[in-house]
Amino acid sequence: MKVRFHPHALVRLKERGATESEVIATVQQGERFPAKLGRTGFRRNFPFGATWRGRQYTTKQVEAYAVEEDGWLVITVIVKYY
């Protein structure tokens, strides 16, 4: 499955602490759910066990929002830490 990134998504994933490989894994292997504006959301949890912005977390949850366009075009990325 082909996964491409909109420039907005590339900026957001860096700001929010995700990697391109995590987002690709999320799209290919994560939970799929309907999102607003005809988009599709993908969600996957990753073991983290590190510090993010001064706090320790064990899990990183990556959400990718995409449209199907010659594979998947990721529009934006949201990252949550637990």
VMD Tcl script that builds the backbone (N, CA, C; Angstrom):
set m [mol new atoms 246]
animate dup $m
set s [atomselect $m all]
$s set {name element resname resid chain x y z} {
  {N N MET 1 A 0.840 -1.173 0.000}
  {CA C MET 1 A 0.000 0.000 0.000}
  {C C MET 1 A 0.891 1.244 0.000}
  {N N LYS 2 A 0.630 2.120 -0.929}
  {CA C LYS 2 A 1.424 3.339 -1.076}
  {C C LYS 2 A 0.928 4.403 -0.091}
  {N N VAL 3 A 1.863 5.029 0.635}
  {CA C VAL 3 A 1.535 6.106 1.576}
  {C C VAL 3 A 2.391 7.315 1.226}
  {N N ARG 4 A 1.727 8.447 0.957}
  {CA C ARG 4 A 2.419 9.696 0.657}
  {C C ARG 4 A 2.051 10.728 1.707}
  {N N PHE 5 A 2.848 11.789 1.805}
  {CA C PHE 5 A 2.641 12.815 2.820}
  {C C PHE 5 A 2.403 14.184 2.187}
  {N N HIS 6 A 1.339 14.842 2.609}
  {CA C HIS 6 A 1.111 16.240 2.261}
  {C C HIS 6 A 2.166 17.053 3.020}
  {N N PRO 7 A 2.663 18.165 2.478}
  {CA C PRO 7 A 3.656 18.969 3.201}
  {C C PRO 7 A 3.203 19.373 4.613}
  {N N HIS 8 A 1.918 19.643 4.778}
  {CA C HIS 8 A 1.381 19.986 6.104}
  {C C HIS 8 A 1.628 18.837 7.096}
  {N N ALA 9 A 1.405 17.607 6.656}
  {CA C ALA 9 A 1.600 16.442 7.531}
  {C C ALA 9 A 3.067 16.298 7.933}
  {N N LEU 10 A 3.986 16.557 7.023}
  {CA C LEU 10 A 5.414 16.449 7.342}
  {C C LEU 10 A 5.824 17.450 8.420}
  {N N VAL 11 A 5.281 18.655 8.350}
  {CA C VAL 11 A 5.572 19.660 9.377}
  {C C VAL 11 A 4.983 19.220 10.709}
  {N N ARG 12 A 3.740 18.772 10.698}
  {CA C ARG 12 A 3.062 18.392 11.938}
  {C C ARG 12 A 3.713 17.189 12.602}
  {N N LEU 13 A 4.122 16.191 11.842}
  {CA C LEU 13 A 4.706 15.007 12.489}
  {C C LEU 13 A 6.008 15.353 13.190}
  {N N LYS 14 A 6.784 16.248 12.628}
  {CA C LYS 14 A 8.027 16.667 13.286}
  {C C LYS 14 A 7.737 17.480 14.544}
  {N N GLU 15 A 6.756 18.391 14.472}
  {CA C GLU 15 A 6.372 19.197 15.639}
  {C C GLU 15 A 5.846 18.339 16.777}
  {N N ARG 16 A 5.162 17.255 16.433}
  {CA C ARG 16 A 4.441 16.466 17.426}
  {C C ARG 16 A 5.170 15.209 17.861}
  {N N GLY 17 A 6.353 14.962 17.299}
  {CA C GLY 17 A 7.194 13.876 17.787}
  {C C GLY 17 A 6.996 12.525 17.138}
  {N N ALA 18 A 6.427 12.475 15.956}
  {CA C ALA 18 A 6.267 11.208 15.244}
  {C C ALA 18 A 7.304 11.108 14.128}
  {N N THR 19 A 7.536 9.904 13.655}
  {CA C THR 19 A 8.427 9.698 12.522}
  {C C THR 19 A 7.606 9.262 11.311}
  {N N GLU 20 A 8.179 9.416 10.137}
  {CA C GLU 20 A 7.487 8.968 8.928}
  {C C GLU 20 A 7.209 7.472 8.988}
  {N N SER 21 A 8.155 6.693 9.502}
  {CA C SER 21 A 7.954 5.243 9.567}
  {C C SER 21 A 6.820 4.868 10.525}
  {N N GLU 22 A 6.654 5.619 11.630}
  {CA C GLU 22 A 5.533 5.360 12.540}
  {C C GLU 22 A 4.202 5.666 11.861}
  {N N VAL 23 A 4.160 6.736 11.089}
  {CA C VAL 23 A 2.920 7.102 10.404}
  {C C VAL 23 A 2.591 6.062 9.330}
  {N N ILE 24 A 3.571 5.612 8.597}
  {CA C ILE 24 A 3.336 4.577 7.581}
  {C C ILE 24 A 2.825 3.300 8.241}
  {N N ALA 25 A 3.432 2.893 9.352}
  {CA C ALA 25 A 2.976 1.705 10.082}
  {C C ALA 25 A 1.552 1.895 10.593}
  {N N THR 26 A 1.225 3.107 11.017}
  {CA C THR 26 A -0.127 3.401 11.497}
  {C C THR 26 A -1.141 3.236 10.380}
  {N N VAL 27 A -0.834 3.754 9.204}
  {CA C VAL 27 A -1.749 3.628 8.068}
  {C C VAL 27 A -1.862 2.174 7.624}
  {N N GLN 28 A -0.776 1.464 7.597}
  {CA C GLN 28 A -0.786 0.088 7.089}
  {C C GLN 28 A -1.327 -0.924 8.096}
  {N N GLN 29 A -1.105 -0.702 9.390}
  {CA C GLN 29 A -1.441 -1.733 10.375}
  {C C GLN 29 A -2.337 -1.254 11.509}
  {N N GLY 30 A -2.667 0.035 11.541}
  {CA C GLY 30 A -3.432 0.580 12.654}
  {C C GLY 30 A -4.935 0.402 12.504}
  {N N GLU 31 A -5.639 0.813 13.553}
  {CA C GLU 31 A -7.099 0.819 13.555}
  {C C GLU 31 A -7.576 1.888 12.580}
  {N N ARG 32 A -8.582 1.547 11.811}
  {CA C ARG 32 A -9.122 2.467 10.807}
  {C C ARG 32 A -10.490 2.963 11.269}
  {N N PHE 33 A -10.771 4.272 11.095}
  {CA C PHE 33 A -12.060 4.822 11.509}
  {C C PHE 33 A -12.437 5.988 10.598}
  {N N PRO 34 A -13.748 6.255 10.454}
  {CA C PRO 34 A -14.183 7.381 9.609}
  {C C PRO 34 A -13.871 8.711 10.293}
  {N N ALA 35 A -13.532 9.703 9.492}
  {CA C ALA 35 A -13.213 11.028 10.007}
  {C C ALA 35 A -14.024 12.075 9.233}
  {N N LYS 36 A -13.936 13.312 9.670}
  {CA C LYS 36 A -14.674 14.406 9.039}
  {C C LYS 36 A -14.201 14.653 7.607}
  {N N LEU 37 A -15.056 15.292 6.857}
  {CA C LEU 37 A -14.763 15.746 5.491}
  {C C LEU 37 A -14.398 14.603 4.545}
  {N N GLY 38 A -14.959 13.425 4.789}
  {CA C GLY 38 A -14.720 12.284 3.910}
  {C C GLY 38 A -13.347 11.655 4.045}
  {N N ARG 39 A -12.640 12.009 5.095}
  {CA C ARG 39 A -11.302 11.456 5.313}
  {C C ARG 39 A -11.387 10.172 6.125}
  {N N THR 40 A -10.272 9.481 6.180}
  {CA C THR 40 A -10.164 8.269 6.976}
  {C C THR 40 A -9.086 8.481 8.018}
  {N N GLY 41 A -9.383 8.074 9.250}
  {CA C GLY 41 A -8.400 8.158 10.320}
  {C C GLY 41 A -7.788 6.797 10.591}
  {N N PHE 42 A -6.553 6.815 10.997}
  {CA C PHE 42 A -5.828 5.604 11.381}
  {C C PHE 42 A -5.194 5.865 12.742}
  {N N ARG 43 A -5.227 4.867 13.617}
  {CA C ARG 43 A -4.698 5.042 14.977}
  {C C ARG 43 A -3.891 3.796 15.361}
  {N N ARG 44 A -2.742 4.052 15.993}
  {CA C ARG 44 A -1.916 2.936 16.469}
  {C C ARG 44 A -1.100 3.406 17.675}
  {N N ASN 45 A -0.964 2.521 18.655}
  {CA C ASN 45 A -0.146 2.799 19.841}
  {C C ASN 45 A 1.240 2.189 19.656}
  {N N PHE 46 A 2.244 2.915 20.104}
  {CA C PHE 46 A 3.632 2.463 20.059}
  {C C PHE 46 A 4.216 2.528 21.467}
  {N N PRO 47 A 5.030 1.546 21.856}
  {CA C PRO 47 A 5.743 1.671 23.130}
  {C C PRO 47 A 6.686 2.868 23.046}
  {N N PHE 48 A 6.740 3.676 24.080}
  {CA C PHE 48 A 7.550 4.890 24.026}
  {C C PHE 48 A 8.651 4.862 25.083}
  {N N GLY 49 A 8.290 4.841 26.340}
  {CA C GLY 49 A 9.268 4.731 27.418}
  {C C GLY 49 A 10.353 5.786 27.386}
  {N N ALA 50 A 9.956 7.041 27.162}
  {CA C ALA 50 A 10.940 8.122 27.068}
  {C C ALA 50 A 10.295 9.418 27.558}
  {N N THR 51 A 11.065 10.485 27.443}
  {CA C THR 51 A 10.604 11.795 27.876}
  {C C THR 51 A 10.179 12.617 26.667}
  {N N TRP 52 A 9.034 13.279 26.787}
  {CA C TRP 52 A 8.554 14.200 25.767}
  {C C TRP 52 A 8.184 15.494 26.478}
  {N N ARG 53 A 8.851 16.574 26.095}
  {CA C ARG 53 A 8.623 17.902 26.677}
  {C C ARG 53 A 8.657 17.875 28.208}
  {N N GLY 54 A 9.678 17.191 28.732}
  {CA C GLY 54 A 9.945 17.209 30.161}
  {C C GLY 54 A 9.157 16.229 31.005}
  {N N ARG 55 A 8.334 15.389 30.396}
  {CA C ARG 55 A 7.562 14.397 31.149}
  {C C ARG 55 A 7.795 13.007 30.594}
  {N N GLN 56 A 7.773 12.028 31.463}
  {CA C GLN 56 A 8.005 10.626 31.099}
  {C C GLN 56 A 6.677 9.978 30.670}
  {N N TYR 57 A 6.709 9.264 29.541}
  {CA C TYR 57 A 5.524 8.562 29.044}
  {C C TYR 57 A 5.913 7.149 28.621}
  {N N THR 58 A 4.966 6.221 28.729}
  {CA C THR 58 A 5.234 4.840 28.325}
  {C C THR 58 A 4.669 4.513 26.946}
  {N N THR 59 A 3.660 5.278 26.505}
  {CA C THR 59 A 2.986 4.971 25.239}
  {C C THR 59 A 2.844 6.227 24.396}
  {N N LYS 60 A 3.042 6.056 23.101}
  {CA C LYS 60 A 2.807 7.126 22.126}
  {C C LYS 60 A 1.710 6.637 21.187}
  {N N GLN 61 A 0.640 7.420 21.050}
  {CA C GLN 61 A -0.439 7.081 20.132}
  {C C GLN 61 A -0.358 8.012 18.926}
  {N N VAL 62 A -0.255 7.418 17.751}
  {CA C VAL 62 A -0.169 8.195 16.511}
  {C C VAL 62 A -1.504 8.072 15.781}
  {N N GLU 63 A -2.060 9.214 15.394}
  {CA C GLU 63 A -3.263 9.262 14.568}
  {C C GLU 63 A -2.898 9.956 13.262}
  {N N ALA 64 A -3.245 9.326 12.171}
  {CA C ALA 64 A -3.006 9.898 10.847}
  {C C ALA 64 A -4.351 10.050 10.149}
  {N N TYR 65 A -4.572 11.201 9.548}
  {CA C TYR 65 A -5.800 11.458 8.796}
  {C C TYR 65 A -5.428 11.575 7.326}
  {N N ALA 66 A -6.124 10.769 6.500}
  {CA C ALA 66 A -5.713 10.644 5.101}
  {C C ALA 66 A -6.915 10.573 4.168}
  {N N VAL 67 A -6.629 10.787 2.887}
  {CA C VAL 67 A -7.607 10.573 1.819}
  {C C VAL 67 A -7.029 9.529 0.872}
  {N N GLU 68 A -7.931 8.749 0.312}
  {CA C GLU 68 A -7.485 7.724 -0.629}
  {C C GLU 68 A -7.301 8.375 -1.989}
  {N N GLU 69 A -6.059 8.400 -2.446}
  {CA C GLU 69 A -5.712 9.068 -3.696}
  {C C GLU 69 A -4.445 8.397 -4.215}
  {N N ASP 70 A -4.603 7.419 -5.104}
  {CA C ASP 70 A -3.452 6.641 -5.589}
  {C C ASP 70 A -2.675 6.080 -4.389}
  {N N GLY 71 A -3.362 5.322 -3.551}
  {CA C GLY 71 A -2.841 4.893 -2.260}
  {C C GLY 71 A -3.431 5.830 -1.216}
  {N N TRP 72 A -2.672 6.146 -0.185}
  {CA C TRP 72 A -3.134 7.064 0.865}
  {C C TRP 72 A -2.282 8.316 0.892}
  {N N LEU 73 A -2.945 9.474 0.941}
  {CA C LEU 73 A -2.270 10.751 1.104}
  {C C LEU 73 A -2.569 11.228 2.522}
  {N N VAL 74 A -1.551 11.236 3.366}
  {CA C VAL 74 A -1.715 11.658 4.754}
  {C C VAL 74 A -1.774 13.182 4.781}
  {N N ILE 75 A -2.870 13.703 5.362}
  {CA C ILE 75 A -3.110 15.141 5.410}
  {C C ILE 75 A -2.525 15.757 6.682}
  {N N THR 76 A -2.745 15.113 7.818}
  {CA C THR 76 A -2.210 15.617 9.079}
  {C C THR 76 A -1.965 14.466 10.037}
  {N N VAL 77 A -1.209 14.753 11.082}
  {CA C VAL 77 A -0.823 13.756 12.071}
  {C C VAL 77 A -1.016 14.355 13.464}
  {N N ILE 78 A -1.599 13.578 14.361}
  {CA C ILE 78 A -1.761 13.966 15.758}
  {C C ILE 78 A -1.092 12.904 16.611}
  {N N VAL 79 A -0.369 13.330 17.632}
  {CA C VAL 79 A 0.324 12.398 18.519}
  {C C VAL 79 A -0.111 12.681 19.955}
  {N N LYS 80 A -0.449 11.611 20.667}
  {CA C LYS 80 A -0.830 11.707 22.082}
  {C C LYS 80 A 0.118 10.824 22.875}
  {N N TYR 81 A 0.466 11.293 24.050}
  {CA C TYR 81 A 1.387 10.554 24.918}
  {C C TYR 81 A 0.663 10.160 26.202}
  {N N TYR 82 A 0.899 8.908 26.636}
  {CA C TYR 82 A 0.280 8.385 27.858}
  {C C TYR 82 A 1.341 7.765 28.740}
}
mol reanalyze $m
mol bondsrecalc $m
mol representation Tube
mol addrep $m
